[in-house]
Amino acid sequence: MATDNTADRIRNIIKQHARLSTDADSLAPSADLYAAGMTSHASVNVMLALEGEFDVEFPDRMLTRGTFDSIASIQNAIEELKSG
């Protein structure tokens, strides 16, 4: 799986589920999704969509705000889960 493709897939999920007040396409990979309007409730929807899209399950240790606070941090978590 190509890294760029992973980021694009994550960005699409963000667009569909994060309910941002900012256009997800304009966000830098390291932009704070919570500052852009994502709520903790929306982050759960994002997590569930990510699990379905990438066929992974986030372990309890990854269920933190830091895991889901940017596209880059989400991508790092997905890559870690896919490589393990």
C-alpha positions in Angstrom: 0.0 0.0 0.0 1.5 3.3 -1.1 1.9 6.0 1.6 0.2 8.7 -0.5 -2.7 6.4 -1.1 -3.0 5.8 2.6 -3.0 9.5 3.3 -5.7 10.1 0.6 -7.9 7.3 2.1 -7.5 8.8 5.6 -8.3 12.3 4.2 -11.5 10.9 2.6 -12.6 9.4 5.9 -11.9 12.7 7.7 -14.1 14.5 5.1 -16.9 12.0 5.6 -16.8 11.6 9.4 -14.9 14.3 11.2 -17.4 17.1 10.7 -14.7 19.7 10.4 -15.3 23.4 10.1 -12.4 23.5 7.7 -12.1 21.8 4.3 -10.1 18.6 4.9 -8.4 19.0 1.5 -6.8 22.2 2.7 -5.3 20.8 5.9 -1.6 20.0 6.2 -0.9 16.4 7.3 0.2 17.7 10.7 -2.8 20.0 11.2 -4.7 19.6 14.5 -8.0 18.0 13.6 -9.5 19.0 16.9 -8.6 22.6 16.3 -10.2 22.3 12.9 -13.5 21.3 14.6 -13.5 17.5 15.2 -15.2 16.6 18.4 -14.4 13.5 20.5 -17.7 12.0 19.3 -16.7 12.6 15.7 -13.3 11.0 16.4 -15.0 7.8 17.4 -16.8 7.8 14.0 -13.5 8.4 12.3 -11.9 5.6 14.2 -14.7 3.1 13.3 -14.5 4.2 9.6 -10.7 3.8 9.6 -11.0 0.3 11.1 -13.4 -0.7 8.3 -11.4 1.0 5.5 -8.0 -0.5 6.5 -9.2 -3.8 8.1 -7.5 -3.0 11.4 -8.5 -2.7 15.1 -7.1 0.0 17.2 -5.8 -1.5 20.5 -6.6 0.2 23.8 -3.1 1.7 24.0 -3.9 3.7 20.8 -7.3 5.0 21.8 -5.9 8.4 22.7 -6.5 11.9 21.4 -2.9 11.9 20.2 -3.5 9.0 17.8 -6.3 10.9 16.0 -5.2 14.5 16.3 -3.8 14.8 12.7 -3.7 13.0 9.4 0.0 12.2 9.9 -0.6 10.7 13.4 -3.5 8.6 12.0 -1.3 7.4 9.2 1.5 6.5 11.5 -0.9 4.4 13.6 -2.3 2.7 10.6 1.1 1.8 9.3 2.1 0.5 12.7 -1.0 -1.7 12.8 -0.5 -3.0 9.2 3.2 -3.8 9.8 2.5 -5.7 13.0 
